[in-house]
Amino acid sequence: MLCEDCGKKKATLMFTEIVDDQQKVYHLCEECAEKRGLAKPKTSWADLLLGLAKGLSAEVKKEEEQLICTCGLTFAEFRRGGKLGCVNCYSAFSEKLKPLLQRIHGATKHVGKIATKDEEYLKIKRNIVKLEEQLKRAVTKEDFETAAKIRDQIREYETFKSKKKKSRD
């Protein structure tokens, strides 16, 4: 499609103008878009994501150049390109990647999605794990009354879990 303003170059941008609930869509080349005060973003997705972690600075720190994975990729190269070189990069750059992952995903550990029919079963399993940790702490503190209550809760969950498992199968 050709630019609607100049009619000569290929339209690379689509611009929607809304006036009084009326929409008008324009297809423009980069030059005509710049003439109208519109500009194509010069930042890539990788730059945006990396910018969340450190801010986009032109200056590359020496420590980022010295942080090298076994595949030869430096952390500075990762920052510039936004792609890791191999599976070992996660370990090699772990301290630098954790804040980035925290900001982007809200966590540094992948939890995944749960199928609706398995959701309750998995919640029960997670509760049992938490209760088992509480039980160990109570026994360590020699708080045997609390430990007995927690043990009983675990048994109830185990019974319920086995019934859920049978209904799933």
C-alpha positions as CSV (number, residue, x, y, z in Angstrom):
1,M,0.0,0.0,0.0
2,L,1.3,3.5,-0.9
3,C,1.5,6.4,1.5
4,E,-1.7,8.4,1.5
5,D,0.1,11.7,1.8
6,C,2.9,11.5,-0.8
7,G,1.5,8.6,-2.9
8,K,5.0,7.6,-3.8
9,K,6.6,5.5,-1.0
10,K,5.4,2.4,0.7
11,A,3.2,3.0,3.8
12,T,4.9,1.5,6.8
13,L,2.8,3.2,9.6
14,M,-0.8,3.2,10.3
15,F,-2.2,6.2,12.2
16,T,-5.8,6.4,13.5
17,E,-7.2,9.8,14.2
18,I,-10.4,10.1,16.3
19,V,-12.4,13.3,16.2
20,D,-15.9,13.5,17.7
21,D,-16.2,9.7,17.8
22,Q,-15.3,9.5,14.1
23,Q,-12.3,7.5,13.2
24,K,-10.0,8.1,10.2
25,V,-7.2,5.7,9.4
26,Y,-4.1,7.0,7.6
27,H,-1.4,4.8,6.0
28,L,1.8,6.8,5.9
29,C,5.5,6.4,5.0
30,E,8.1,7.2,7.6
31,E,8.9,10.6,6.1
32,C,5.3,11.8,5.9
33,A,4.6,10.5,9.4
34,E,7.6,12.5,10.7
35,K,6.2,15.6,8.9
36,R,3.0,15.2,10.8
37,G,4.9,14.9,14.0
38,L,4.5,11.1,14.3
39,A,7.6,9.0,14.5
40,K,8.2,5.3,14.3
41,P,9.6,4.0,17.5
42,K,13.3,3.4,17.3
43,T,13.4,1.1,20.3
44,S,13.2,-2.7,19.9
45,W,11.3,-5.0,22.3
46,A,14.6,-6.2,23.6
47,D,15.7,-2.7,24.4
48,L,12.4,-2.0,26.3
49,L,12.7,-5.2,28.3
50,L,16.3,-4.6,29.1
51,G,15.5,-1.0,30.0
52,L,13.2,-2.2,32.7
53,A,16.2,-3.8,34.4
54,K,18.9,-1.3,34.1
55,G,17.7,1.7,32.0
56,L,19.0,2.1,28.5
57,S,22.5,3.5,28.8
58,A,25.0,3.7,26.0
59,E,27.8,3.1,28.4
60,V,28.6,-0.6,28.9
61,K,30.1,-1.4,32.2
62,K,33.3,-3.4,32.4
63,E,31.8,-6.0,34.7
64,E,29.2,-6.8,32.1
65,E,31.9,-7.3,29.5
66,Q,33.8,-9.6,31.9
67,L,30.7,-11.7,32.8
68,I,31.0,-14.4,30.1
69,C,29.0,-17.6,29.6
70,T,30.6,-20.9,28.5
71,C,29.1,-20.3,25.0
72,G,31.2,-17.1,24.8
73,L,28.3,-14.6,25.2
74,T,29.0,-11.7,27.5
75,F,26.3,-10.1,29.6
76,A,26.9,-6.8,27.7
77,E,26.1,-8.6,24.4
78,F,22.9,-10.0,26.0
79,R,21.9,-6.5,27.0
80,R,22.4,-5.2,23.4
81,G,20.7,-8.1,21.7
82,G,18.2,-9.3,24.2
83,K,18.8,-13.0,23.5
84,L,20.7,-15.6,25.5
85,G,23.2,-17.8,23.8
86,C,22.6,-21.2,25.5
87,V,21.0,-22.9,28.5
88,N,24.1,-22.2,30.6
89,C,23.6,-18.4,30.2
90,Y,20.8,-18.6,32.8
91,S,23.3,-19.8,35.4
92,A,26.2,-17.6,34.3
93,F,24.1,-14.4,34.4
94,S,21.7,-15.5,37.2
95,E,22.5,-12.6,39.5
96,K,21.9,-10.0,36.7
97,L,18.9,-11.8,35.3
98,K,16.9,-12.1,38.6
99,P,16.0,-8.4,38.9
100,L,15.0,-8.4,35.2
101,L,12.8,-11.4,35.5
102,Q,11.3,-10.0,38.8
103,R,10.3,-6.8,37.1
104,I,9.0,-8.4,33.9
105,H,7.2,-11.4,35.3
106,G,6.6,-10.4,38.9
107,A,8.5,-13.6,40.0
108,T,11.8,-15.3,39.5
109,K,10.3,-18.8,39.6
110,H,8.1,-20.2,36.9
111,V,4.8,-21.4,38.3
112,G,2.9,-22.2,35.1
113,K,-0.8,-22.6,34.6
114,I,-3.1,-25.1,36.1
115,A,-5.8,-27.0,34.3
116,T,-9.2,-26.2,35.8
117,K,-10.0,-29.8,36.8
118,D,-6.7,-30.2,38.5
119,E,-6.6,-26.9,40.3
120,E,-8.2,-28.0,43.6
121,Y,-6.0,-31.2,43.7
122,L,-2.8,-29.1,43.2
123,K,-3.9,-26.6,45.9
124,I,-4.3,-29.5,48.3
125,K,-0.8,-30.8,47.4
126,R,0.7,-27.3,48.0
127,N,-1.1,-27.0,51.4
128,I,0.2,-30.4,52.4
129,V,3.8,-29.3,51.6
130,K,3.3,-26.1,53.6
131,L,1.9,-28.0,56.6
132,E,4.8,-30.5,56.5
133,E,7.2,-27.5,56.7
134,Q,5.2,-26.2,59.7
135,L,5.2,-29.6,61.3
136,K,9.0,-29.8,61.1
137,R,9.4,-26.4,62.7
138,A,7.0,-27.3,65.5
139,V,8.8,-30.6,66.2
140,T,12.2,-28.7,66.2
141,K,10.7,-26.3,68.7
142,E,9.4,-29.2,70.7
143,D,5.9,-27.8,70.4
144,F,4.2,-31.2,70.2
145,E,0.7,-30.0,70.7
146,T,0.9,-27.8,67.6
147,A,2.7,-30.6,65.8
148,A,-0.2,-33.0,66.6
149,K,-2.8,-30.5,65.2
150,I,-0.7,-30.0,62.1
151,R,-0.3,-33.8,61.7
152,D,-4.1,-34.2,61.9
153,Q,-4.6,-31.5,59.2
154,I,-2.2,-33.2,57.0
155,R,-4.1,-36.5,57.4
156,E,-7.3,-34.8,56.5
157,Y,-5.8,-33.3,53.4
158,E,-4.2,-36.6,52.4
159,T,-7.6,-38.3,52.7
160,F,-9.3,-35.6,50.6
161,K,-6.4,-35.7,48.1
162,S,-6.8,-39.4,47.6
163,K,-10.5,-39.0,47.0
164,K,-9.8,-36.2,44.4
165,K,-7.2,-38.3,42.7
166,K,-9.6,-41.2,42.3
167,S,-12.3,-38.9,40.9
168,R,-9.8,-37.4,38.4
169,D,-8.7,-40.9,37.1
